[in-house]
Amino acid sequence: MCNRYELHYQQDAQFQQLVELGWILPFINYNVCPTQQVPVVRSIEERRQGDLLRWGLIPFFAKGEPGKFLTTNARLETVATSPSYRGPWKRGQRCLQLASGFYEWHTDEAGNKAPYYIHLADQAVFAFASLWDRSIKADGTVVESCTIITMPANALMHDIHNSGNNPHRMPAILSREAQEAWLQGSIAEAQSVLTPYPADLMVAWRVSPRVNSPKNNGPELITPLP
């Protein structure tokens, strides 16, 4: 599962360009949590467009109301058949969910659980492969939301993410070259770019358990522990 991540964009030229072009709002959050509004990039009429969507997908048929299960992640193995996700998957409602890094928790041999911060060596700001959907409440309010695709972990993430209900998994992270196929390609082309990000291009270190609380938010959350 991937249920916490962060985004700070000052060092990334591509994200800054999106901001300057008006495709997305400035956004800094070191502790992004489920149900928050998060920045995504979609392809609308073959043009990239940035928006803020609710993280935790509410399917079109749910009348704008979240269900009892967490929908921040969609498993690659079942995304085409799951009732919540098969609609946006078949309709090609794909987006780039932007991040600078994400958190996962590791359990050691003594049973102690500790958070790790993971980011990429080759992309300061990167994109999770994400799906989005639109649902309308009874009063006509439109709710747009998104979910991150997850998959079996690479070697690094297999070691870090070793416990919980869905261990040994990782978010689907797109290379820059794969972003266009994910946004505008056919289903087959989009599926072809969903591969585990190379472990040797990922960097991880242990961080403070302060990230466990959504109330904490700041650059100290991604500072390596001694």
C-alpha positions in Angstrom: 0.0 0.0 0.0 1.1 3.6 -0.6 -0.9 5.8 1.8 1.5 8.6 2.6 3.7 10.7 0.3 5.1 14.2 -0.1 5.5 16.9 -2.8 7.8 19.9 -2.8 8.6 21.2 -6.2 11.1 24.1 -6.0 14.0 22.0 -7.4 12.1 20.5 -10.4 12.0 22.5 -13.6 9.2 20.4 -15.2 6.8 20.9 -12.3 7.6 24.6 -12.1 6.8 24.8 -15.8 3.4 23.3 -15.1 2.8 25.9 -12.5 3.9 28.8 -14.7 1.7 27.6 -17.6 -1.3 27.6 -15.2 -1.8 23.8 -15.6 -1.5 23.2 -11.8 -1.5 25.1 -8.6 1.6 25.6 -6.4 1.6 22.8 -3.8 3.9 21.9 -0.9 2.9 19.1 1.5 5.3 16.9 3.3 2.6 14.6 4.7 0.0 13.9 2.0 -2.8 11.7 3.5 -5.8 10.0 2.2 -8.9 12.1 1.5 -6.8 15.3 0.9 -6.9 17.3 -2.3 -3.8 16.4 -4.3 -2.4 17.7 -7.6 -2.7 15.6 -10.7 -2.1 16.1 -14.4 -4.8 14.9 -16.9 -5.1 14.9 -20.6 -8.2 16.8 -21.5 -8.9 17.1 -25.3 -5.3 16.0 -25.9 -3.9 18.9 -23.7 -2.3 18.5 -20.4 -4.3 20.0 -17.5 -3.5 20.2 -13.8 -6.2 19.9 -11.2 -6.7 19.1 -7.5 -8.5 15.8 -6.9 -9.5 14.0 -3.7 -7.1 11.2 -3.0 -9.3 8.1 -2.5 -11.3 7.2 -5.5 -15.1 7.6 -5.3 -16.6 5.7 -8.3 -19.1 7.4 -10.6 -21.9 5.0 -9.3 -21.4 6.0 -5.6 -23.2 9.3 -5.9 -20.3 11.2 -4.5 -20.2 9.4 -1.2 -17.0 7.5 -0.1 -17.4 3.8 0.7 -16.3 2.1 3.9 -13.1 0.8 2.3 -9.9 2.8 1.6 -9.6 3.5 -2.2 -6.3 5.3 -2.3 -4.6 2.3 -4.1 -5.8 0.1 -6.9 -4.0 -3.2 -7.4 -2.7 -3.7 -10.9 -3.7 -7.3 -10.9 -7.4 -6.5 -10.4 -7.8 -3.0 -11.7 -9.6 -4.1 -14.9 -12.1 -6.2 -12.9 -12.6 -4.4 -9.6 -16.1 -2.7 -9.5 -14.5 0.5 -8.2 -11.8 0.8 -10.8 -12.8 -1.0 -13.9 -14.9 1.9 -15.1 -12.1 4.5 -15.2 -9.6 1.9 -16.4 -11.8 1.0 -19.4 -12.6 4.7 -20.1 -9.0 5.6 -20.1 -9.4 8.0 -17.2 -5.7 8.0 -16.3 -3.7 10.8 -14.7 -0.3 11.6 -13.3 -0.3 12.0 -9.5 2.7 14.1 -8.7 5.1 13.4 -5.8 8.7 14.1 -4.6 8.8 11.0 -2.5 6.7 8.6 -0.4 6.8 6.7 2.9 6.6 3.1 3.7 6.9 1.2 7.0 9.4 -1.5 7.8 9.1 -4.1 10.6 12.4 -5.4 12.0 13.0 -8.8 13.6 12.0 -7.5 17.0 8.6 -6.4 15.7 9.5 -2.7 15.8 7.9 -0.7 13.0 9.7 2.3 11.5 8.9 4.7 8.6 11.2 5.0 5.6 11.3 7.8 3.1 11.8 6.8 -0.6 12.6 9.1 -3.5 14.1 8.8 -6.9 17.7 9.4 -8.0 16.7 10.6 -11.5 13.5 12.6 -10.9 13.1 15.3 -8.3 9.4 15.3 -9.0 7.8 12.2 -10.4 4.4 10.8 -11.3 2.5 7.9 -9.8 0.3 6.1 -12.4 -3.1 7.0 -11.2 -6.8 6.7 -12.2 -9.5 9.3 -11.7 -13.2 9.3 -11.7 -16.1 11.7 -11.4 -19.1 11.2 -9.2 -22.2 13.4 -8.5 -23.9 13.8 -5.2 -27.7 14.0 -4.8 -27.5 17.8 -4.6 -25.5 18.0 -7.9 -22.1 18.5 -6.3 -19.4 17.0 -8.5 -16.6 15.0 -6.7 -13.5 14.2 -8.7 -11.1 11.7 -7.1 -8.1 9.5 -7.8 -6.2 6.4 -6.8 -2.6 5.2 -7.2 -1.9 1.9 -9.1 0.2 -0.5 -7.0 2.2 -3.6 -8.1 4.6 -6.2 -6.8 7.7 -4.6 -5.3 11.2 -4.4 -6.7 14.0 -5.7 -4.6 14.4 -2.5 -2.5 10.7 -2.1 -1.8 10.3 -5.8 -1.1 12.8 -5.4 1.8 11.4 -2.2 3.2 7.6 -2.9 2.8 7.6 -6.2 4.6 4.5 -6.2 6.8 0.9 -5.0 6.9 -2.1 -6.3 5.0 -0.4 -5.9 1.6 3.3 -6.4 2.1 6.0 -6.5 -0.7 4.2 -4.0 -2.9 5.0 -0.6 -4.3 3.3 2.3 -6.2 3.5 2.3 -10.0 6.0 5.1 -10.8 6.4 6.3 -14.3 9.6 7.3 -16.1 9.4 10.6 -17.9 9.3 8.8 -21.2 6.3 6.7 -20.1 4.1 9.6 -19.0 2.6 10.3 -22.4 1.7 6.7 -23.0 0.0 6.6 -19.7 -1.9 9.8 -20.3 -3.0 9.3 -23.9 -2.1 5.8 -25.1 -4.4 2.9 -25.6 -5.1 0.5 -22.7 -2.5 -1.9 -24.0 0.1 0.9 -24.3 -0.7 2.2 -20.9 -0.5 -1.2 -19.3 2.9 -1.8 -21.0 4.5 1.0 -19.0 3.4 -0.3 -15.6 6.6 -2.0 -14.5 8.4 -1.7 -11.2 10.7 1.3 -11.1 14.4 0.2 -11.1 15.6 -0.3 -7.5 19.0 1.2 -8.4 17.3 4.5 -9.2 15.5 4.7 -5.8 17.0 6.0 -2.6 15.6 5.2 0.9 16.4 6.1 4.5 14.7 5.9 7.8 12.9 9.0 9.1 11.2 10.2 12.3 7.9 8.5 13.4 6.5 12.0 13.5 5.2 11.2 10.0 2.8 8.8 11.6 0.6 11.7 12.6 -1.2 13.7 9.8 -0.9 16.8 12.2 2.9 16.9 11.5 4.0 18.5 8.3 7.3 20.0 7.3 10.7 19.3 5.7 11.9 17.7 8.9 9.7 14.7 8.1 12.1 13.7 5.3 15.3 14.3 7.2 17.4 11.1 7.6 17.7 9.8 11.1 21.3 9.4 12.3 
